Each structure stands twice: as structure tokens, then as C-alpha cells.
Amino acid sequence: MLSLLTLPFRLFFGLLFALLFLPLTILFLPFILLRLVLKALFALVMLPFALIGAGLGIAVALVAVSFALLIPLMPFIVIGVCVWLLTRNSRAATVIQG
């Protein structure tokens, strides 16, 4: 409610200061454009490093998730491998009688 009451004053003083600072902004416009160009150039130079860092971060996260899933399942995997090693050469495991 207070913002609605002060709206005319904010509009008036905002427009007044905008008109007062317009010559300064026109004077500093080349420097503002130079800043924009330098920031864009810096962003283009840093983009490959940021992408490499993001890729490494994703790779580390995938390794961490795979370890977090595989470590609790390791006893079952070991038991399954032992059963497979014991039964792979048995007669019951061969399909063709030979």
C-alpha cells in the first residue's frame, strides 16, 4: 500500500534523475561497451575450461554413484560369481551331451 502512495514521487524523481544523468551515460557509453566486449571475450576464453570442469565433475559423480550402488551389492555379486564358477563346468550346465 505504501508503494502505491509513493508511486508518483518515485516516478517524478526517477525521471528527473534519468534526465540529469543522461549526458553522463552518453559520455560513458564507450567505456560501457568496452566493458561488455571484455566480459564477452573473457566468457569465450573461460568457456572451454568451464565445460571441462563440468565434465570432470559429472564423471566423478557417476563414479561415486556407481560405488555407492555396487558396494552394498558386493556380497551378492561374490556369491553369484562363486556359484557360477562352481557350476560352469558341471554336466548339468551343458546343453549338448558330449
Number of C-alpha atoms within 10 A of each C-alpha: 5 6 8 9 9 10 10 11 11 13 10 11 11 12 12 11 10 13 11 11 12 11 11 11 13 11 11 11 12 11 12 13 11 11 12 12 12 12 12 12 12 11 12 11 11 11 12 11 11 12 11 11 12 12 12 12 12 12 12 12 12 12 12 12 11 11 13 11 11 13 10 10 11 12 11 11 13 11 11 12 12 11 11 12 11 10 13 11 10 9 11 10 10 11 7 7 6 5
